Amino acid sequence: MSADRASPADPPQRGGATPPGEGRITDVAGLRVGHWSSRRRATGVTVVLTPPDTVGGVDVRGGAPGTRETDLLRPAAHVQEVHAVLLAGGSAPGLAAADGVVGLLRERGVGFAVGPPGDPQRIPIVPAAILYDLSLGRPWSPGAPEGYRAARAASGGRVAEGSVGAGTGATVAKLAGAARRVKGGLGTASERLRAGPGGGEVVVGALVAVNALGAIVDPATGDRVAPPQAADDEVSDPIEILRAGTGDPDPSPPGENTTLAVVATDARLTKAQAGVLASAAHAGLARTIVPVSTRGDGDTAFGLATGAVELDPRRIVALEALAARAVERAVLRAVRLATSLHGVPGVSG
């Protein structure tokens, strides 16, 4: 796969890098994250590359999803291994960015083996999901070259956050109309827990691109972190906007939102358990986004398990709870680190 087609912009990664102590999805050993971003086009791509033997699950909610290869993540599906996950802007055409990730992985000999045992073909399994960001900047959708570049840039360690990758053109708090929306973005966080009575540690990390109809709240304090912009005489409380009907009758048409999450752990899980881990991610979304998973959102969460650490079965509830907690923190970081773009303000400027 080559990336010869010129992109409208291919600037350096933008956004703050996760500082020490905050945690990131790449705290799960073997995971690598890469971005491609265009602030001029207000769109981007984020790729999570996985180590060998990683299993995956998915949980899709809301009325307007855009996904690819998610059926392969059903527990009964034959393929067990996931080689990457792609999150992209650009609405449905942005799913083509997954072709670039597939191309790069094939060049590296990564994929599900098919054909003669002595000379198999490698078919990379790359589930993908998109969000709608075409109403910000100059409408444009990433394609295979942008997916290729994001995958090629993937590395462990620090992860750029804010208005970067799939969160570049993301916006939130559209309950009262697009004129009062606030900048969304991409964030990451991680949590740690004991693997079992014998000791050892399990890591669970989250990466979230936040592009929601709802407002963003901090569940620990109740503070409205990113409500709709409001003049002195306008209501900014999302519940009161919903109760009173003070927003536009249809503030954001179906399909123009969507929050995307990847939750990953180094625990050994089955595909079914990875799917439950993805479901736990939605608990974190529900505690930070008001309202969440509406008919105009296509909220999608992927669960990944690398299998490096044996988890005591009695600790699975703790793992799921801390996965939700990591998602909460990633959502809050996404909006707090996002910067203003094309007239839409970030909460921190």
FENKATA-V404394 format. One record per helix or strand. SS is the DSSP state (alpha for helix, beta for strand). FROM is the first residue (numbers start at 0). LEN is the number of residues. Records with the same first field share a line. If there is no record, write none. Layout:
# FENKATA-V404394
SS->FROM-LEN / FROM-LEN
This chain:
# FENKATA-V404394
beta->16-1 / 31-7 / 42-7 / 54-6 / 66-2 / 83-5 / 111-3 / 120-3 / 125-5 / 154-1 / 159-1 / 161-1 / 170-2 / 181-2 / 184-10 / 200-10 / 214-3 / 223-3 / 259-8 / 288-2 / 299-10 / 340-1 / 343-1
alpha->24-3 / 70-3 / 90-17 / 116-3 / 143-9 / 164-3 / 177-3 / 237-7 / 270-18 / 312-25
